[in-house]
Amino acid sequence: MMAIDETRQLLLDTHALVWAMFDSNRLPRAVHEAFEHPDVKVFVSPVSFYEIEQKRQLGKWTIQPPEEWYPLVLENGANELLLNAVTMLNAARLPWENRDPWDRILMAQAMIKNCALVSADQKMHEHGWPVLWKSPVF
């Protein structure tokens, strides 16, 4: 298990990223406090941008195209995690009933990078890995 007290790293789930950019009032206080902490490093995954664009094309989300606001994510201090074969294999092999490929990839990335996930998704909370939402993880 990771030592979250030492790492203070967060990986944003897709909806957390969208809410942080477009509707920050939906993020709980614990998340806002973590974002403001000087020692916290925030990461985003390219998987989230795929998922966002997919939901836009299906008409589920009516936000601006990611390429219009993605630079602001980085300007606001987030760091992009890269995908590689190790991450994808770990995602496929996770002993977890959640079959959503995007959730599995995000979870694998969080575990490899030693990040707590920022997510309201109950499925993410059920894995056993630290998830930040309403309660602080550090």
LINTACOR-V46988 format. One record per residue. N is the residue number from 0. RES is the residue in one letter. D_CENTER is the distance of its C-alpha to the mean C-alpha in whole Angstrom. Layout:
n->[N & N]
res->[RES & RES]
d_center->[D_CENTER & D_CENTER]
This chain:
n->[0 & 1 & 2 & 3 & 4 & 5 & 6 & 7 & 8 & 9 & 10 & 11 & 12 & 13 & 14 & 15 & 16 & 17 & 18 & 19 & 20 & 21 & 22 & 23 & 24 & 25 & 26 & 27 & 28 & 29 & 30 & 31 & 32 & 33 & 34 & 35 & 36 & 37 & 38 & 39 & 40 & 41 & 42 & 43 & 44 & 45 & 46 & 47 & 48 & 49 & 50 & 51 & 52 & 53 & 54 & 55 & 56 & 57 & 58 & 59 & 60 & 61 & 62 & 63 & 64 & 65 & 66 & 67 & 68 & 69 & 70 & 71 & 72 & 73 & 74 & 75 & 76 & 77 & 78 & 79 & 80 & 81 & 82 & 83 & 84 & 85 & 86 & 87 & 88 & 89 & 90 & 91 & 92 & 93 & 94 & 95 & 96 & 97 & 98 & 99 & 100 & 101 & 102 & 103 & 104 & 105 & 106 & 107 & 108 & 109 & 110 & 111 & 112 & 113 & 114 & 115 & 116 & 117 & 118 & 119 & 120 & 121 & 122 & 123 & 124 & 125 & 126 & 127 & 128 & 129 & 130 & 131 & 132 & 133 & 134 & 135 & 136 & 137]
res->[M & M & A & I & D & E & T & R & Q & L & L & L & D & T & H & A & L & V & W & A & M & F & D & S & N & R & L & P & R & A & V & H & E & A & F & E & H & P & D & V & K & V & F & V & S & P & V & S & F & Y & E & I & E & Q & K & R & Q & L & G & K & W & T & I & Q & P & P & E & E & W & Y & P & L & V & L & E & N & G & A & N & E & L & L & L & N & A & V & T & M & L & N & A & A & R & L & P & W & E & N & R & D & P & W & D & R & I & L & M & A & Q & A & M & I & K & N & C & A & L & V & S & A & D & Q & K & M & H & E & H & G & W & P & V & L & W & K & S & P & V & F]
d_center->[18 & 17 & 18 & 15 & 18 & 19 & 16 & 14 & 11 & 7 & 4 & 2 & 3 & 6 & 8 & 7 & 7 & 10 & 11 & 11 & 13 & 15 & 16 & 15 & 17 & 15 & 13 & 15 & 17 & 15 & 12 & 14 & 16 & 13 & 13 & 17 & 17 & 19 & 18 & 14 & 12 & 9 & 7 & 6 & 7 & 10 & 9 & 8 & 11 & 13 & 12 & 12 & 16 & 17 & 16 & 18 & 21 & 21 & 22 & 19 & 18 & 20 & 18 & 19 & 18 & 15 & 18 & 19 & 17 & 14 & 17 & 16 & 13 & 14 & 17 & 15 & 14 & 11 & 11 & 11 & 10 & 13 & 14 & 17 & 19 & 18 & 15 & 16 & 19 & 17 & 15 & 18 & 19 & 17 & 20 & 18 & 19 & 16 & 17 & 14 & 14 & 10 & 9 & 11 & 10 & 7 & 9 & 11 & 9 & 8 & 12 & 13 & 12 & 12 & 9 & 9 & 5 & 5 & 7 & 10 & 11 & 14 & 13 & 10 & 13 & 15 & 15 & 16 & 13 & 12 & 10 & 10 & 11 & 15 & 16 & 15 & 15 & 17]
